[in-house]
Each structure stands twice: as structure tokens, then as C-alpha cells.
């Protein structure tokens, strides 16, 4: 079984499309034998995704810092829960447990986590694909910003091609299946 770390939050957003597409992703993951690695909560898009995975016979692994267990309402029905000391340990554990990484639409915590995963891939901390599930163009501005990094020569076009934005699950699957890791960044 492959494992996908999905970065999402305890909010559902203000449009039903976010929850609908999260459920679609969960059904797809279960059908294609992807186990879920996520923050471990039972509310918002985190809870929706974990519930959908479980309802469809999949496995869900939570990683939650001890200080968030009560605040984020830890999911009691998932396959396993890893309790860690802090956010840094959470991020490292999620990276280590997963074969690919995907961000759902969410807030600054999700953005910070997936951006760190992109950065860690560039320096060789992992060799796995990073995907932004761009529901209703939610991440269009961020995709444009990465393009700006290329035009200003702060990011190579080869590295930019390794950061995938799509709202099409079939395109995401193709990207993951055909993914080749970037060359580990070196400094001259």
C-alpha cells in the first residue's frame, strides 16, 4: 500500500465544494490503495477525509502533537495515531510515513506544511511528489507566485515542474505515477 500525506485543517471552508471534493479524493485514495497520513483530527476537512477513507475500507494514520489532542479533537476511529511532542516532529513524521504529499484548500498551517515539504524535496530530504489539489482555482495565486520565482531566477524551471497544481484527480494520479525526483540542489 502506498501512503499519501494530505495536509488539511480543522475547517471545512464556506463552500460545499471543498467537502465534496475532499470526499471524492478520499474515495479515490481508497479505490487506488492509498493509505492516508494526516494530522489526526476528526473535524473540518481532516475529519471528512479520514471518515471517507475509513468508510471506503482504507487506512488512516494520524500524527498529532500532544498539545493539540484536546483542541483538534483527535479522531478515535482511525487505523493508528502517532502522538508526537511538537509540530516539527509532526511534520517530520508525516514526511517519513508518506510516499507523496497533497494539500487540500485550507489556511496558513496547511500552506506552511506543504511549502516546507516542497522545500525539503529540493534539498534531498525526500524524493516524493508534492501536489496542490487546486479545487475551484484555490491555489492559482500560489502557482503564479512559483512561476514568478522562476521568472526572477529564484527557482529553476526544472524544480517548478516538480510542484503540481491540479483539480483533476486523474491528472494528479498521472503526475504521481510518472514522477521523477528533482536533482538535489547544490550551491556553487
GUMAR-402787 format. One record per residue (C-alpha): x, y, z; chain. Coordinates in steps of 0.25 Angstrom, whole numbers, plus 5000, padded with zeros to 4 digits. Example, Ala and Ser with C-alpha at 12.3 -4.5 7.8 and 13.67 -1.06 7.14 Angstrom:
# GUMAR-402787
5049 | 4982 | 5031 | A
5055 | 4996 | 5029 | A
This chain:
# GUMAR-402787
5000 | 5000 | 5000 | A
5005 | 5014 | 4997 | A
5003 | 5025 | 5006 | A
4999 | 5040 | 5003 | A
5001 | 5051 | 5013 | A
4989 | 5060 | 5012 | A
4991 | 5074 | 5018 | A
4977 | 5080 | 5022 | A
4971 | 5086 | 5034 | A
4960 | 5087 | 5044 | A
4952 | 5096 | 5036 | A
4942 | 5092 | 5025 | A
4942 | 5106 | 5018 | A
4930 | 5113 | 5014 | A
4927 | 5106 | 5001 | A
4921 | 5092 | 5000 | A
4930 | 5089 | 4988 | A
4942 | 5087 | 4998 | A
4936 | 5076 | 5005 | A
4930 | 5069 | 4993 | A
4944 | 5069 | 4986 | A
4950 | 5064 | 4999 | A
4941 | 5052 | 4999 | A
4944 | 5050 | 4985 | A
4959 | 5050 | 4988 | A
4956 | 5040 | 5000 | A
4948 | 5030 | 4991 | A
4959 | 5031 | 4980 | A
4970 | 5028 | 4990 | A
4963 | 5016 | 4996 | A
4960 | 5011 | 4982 | A
4975 | 5012 | 4978 | A
4980 | 5007 | 4991 | A
4986 | 5019 | 4996 | A
4986 | 5020 | 5012 | A
4984 | 5033 | 5018 | A
4995 | 5040 | 5026 | A
4989 | 5053 | 5032 | A
4988 | 5062 | 5045 | A
4979 | 5052 | 5052 | A
4967 | 5061 | 5055 | A
4952 | 5058 | 5054 | A
4947 | 5072 | 5050 | A
4947 | 5080 | 5037 | A
4953 | 5075 | 5024 | A
4962 | 5066 | 5033 | A
4950 | 5059 | 5039 | A
4943 | 5058 | 5025 | A
4955 | 5052 | 5018 | A
4958 | 5042 | 5030 | A
4943 | 5037 | 5031 | A
4942 | 5036 | 5015 | A
4955 | 5027 | 5015 | A
4950 | 5018 | 5027 | A
4936 | 5017 | 5021 | A
4942 | 5012 | 5008 | A
4951 | 5002 | 5014 | A
4964 | 5010 | 5014 | A
4974 | 5012 | 5025 | A
4976 | 5026 | 5032 | A
4989 | 5029 | 5040 | A
4988 | 5041 | 5049 | A
5000 | 5049 | 5054 | A
4997 | 5059 | 5065 | A
5005 | 5067 | 5075 | A
5001 | 5064 | 5089 | A
4997 | 5079 | 5092 | A
4986 | 5078 | 5080 | A
4979 | 5065 | 5084 | A
4968 | 5072 | 5092 | A
4968 | 5085 | 5083 | A
4967 | 5078 | 5070 | A
4958 | 5066 | 5075 | A
4967 | 5054 | 5072 | A
4959 | 5044 | 5063 | A
4956 | 5032 | 5070 | A
4953 | 5023 | 5059 | A
4966 | 5023 | 5050 | A
4975 | 5012 | 5048 | A
4986 | 5017 | 5056 | A
4990 | 5030 | 5063 | A
5004 | 5035 | 5066 | A
5006 | 5045 | 5077 | A
5018 | 5054 | 5076 | A
5023 | 5065 | 5084 | A
5022 | 5077 | 5075 | A
5019 | 5082 | 5061 | A
5033 | 5080 | 5056 | A
5033 | 5065 | 5060 | A
5019 | 5064 | 5053 | A
5024 | 5069 | 5040 | A
5036 | 5060 | 5040 | A
5027 | 5048 | 5044 | A
5017 | 5051 | 5033 | A
5028 | 5053 | 5022 | A
5035 | 5040 | 5027 | A
5022 | 5032 | 5026 | A
5017 | 5036 | 5013 | A
5021 | 5033 | 4998 | A
5014 | 5046 | 4993 | A
5009 | 5059 | 4998 | A
4996 | 5067 | 4995 | A
4990 | 5080 | 5000 | A
4975 | 5082 | 5001 | A
4970 | 5096 | 5001 | A
4972 | 5101 | 5015 | A
4979 | 5112 | 5023 | A
4993 | 5116 | 5027 | A
4996 | 5104 | 5034 | A
4994 | 5095 | 5022 | A
5001 | 5105 | 5013 | A
5013 | 5105 | 5023 | A
5014 | 5090 | 5023 | A
5013 | 5087 | 5008 | A
5022 | 5098 | 5005 | A
5032 | 5092 | 5015 | A
5030 | 5079 | 5008 | A
5033 | 5085 | 4995 | A
5046 | 5092 | 5000 | A
5051 | 5079 | 5007 | A
5049 | 5071 | 4994 | A
5058 | 5081 | 4987 | A
5069 | 5079 | 4997 | A
5068 | 5064 | 4997 | A
5060 | 5061 | 5010 | A
5051 | 5053 | 5002 | A
5049 | 5048 | 4987 | A
5034 | 5049 | 4986 | A
5023 | 5057 | 4978 | A
5016 | 5069 | 4984 | A
5003 | 5073 | 4979 | A
4993 | 5085 | 4982 | A
4979 | 5080 | 4980 | A
4974 | 5093 | 4973 | A
4959 | 5092 | 4976 | A
4952 | 5103 | 4968 | A
4965 | 5110 | 4966 | A
4968 | 5112 | 4981 | A
4983 | 5111 | 4979 | A
4984 | 5119 | 4966 | A
4991 | 5131 | 4972 | A
5001 | 5122 | 4979 | A
5004 | 5115 | 4965 | A
5006 | 5129 | 4959 | A
5016 | 5132 | 4971 | A
5024 | 5120 | 4968 | A
5024 | 5124 | 4953 | A
5029 | 5138 | 4958 | A
5040 | 5131 | 4965 | A
5045 | 5124 | 4952 | A
5044 | 5137 | 4944 | A
5052 | 5144 | 4955 | A
5062 | 5133 | 4955 | A
5060 | 5129 | 4970 | A
5054 | 5115 | 4965 | A
5059 | 5107 | 4954 | A
5048 | 5103 | 4943 | A
5052 | 5088 | 4945 | A
5049 | 5089 | 4960 | A
5036 | 5097 | 4957 | A
5031 | 5085 | 4948 | A
5032 | 5076 | 4961 | A
5021 | 5085 | 4968 | A
5008 | 5081 | 4963 | A
4995 | 5088 | 4963 | A
4982 | 5082 | 4958 | A
4968 | 5080 | 4962 | A
4967 | 5067 | 4953 | A
4969 | 5054 | 4961 | A
4973 | 5047 | 4949 | A
4984 | 5057 | 4945 | A
4989 | 5056 | 4959 | A
4990 | 5041 | 4958 | A
4997 | 5042 | 4945 | A
5007 | 5052 | 4951 | A
5010 | 5043 | 4963 | A
5011 | 5031 | 4955 | A
5021 | 5037 | 4945 | A
5028 | 5046 | 4956 | A
5044 | 5046 | 4955 | A
5050 | 5053 | 4967 | A
5058 | 5066 | 4965 | A
5073 | 5067 | 4965 | A
5077 | 5070 | 4979 | A
5080 | 5085 | 4979 | A
5095 | 5088 | 4980 | A
5101 | 5102 | 4982 | A
5112 | 5108 | 4975 | A
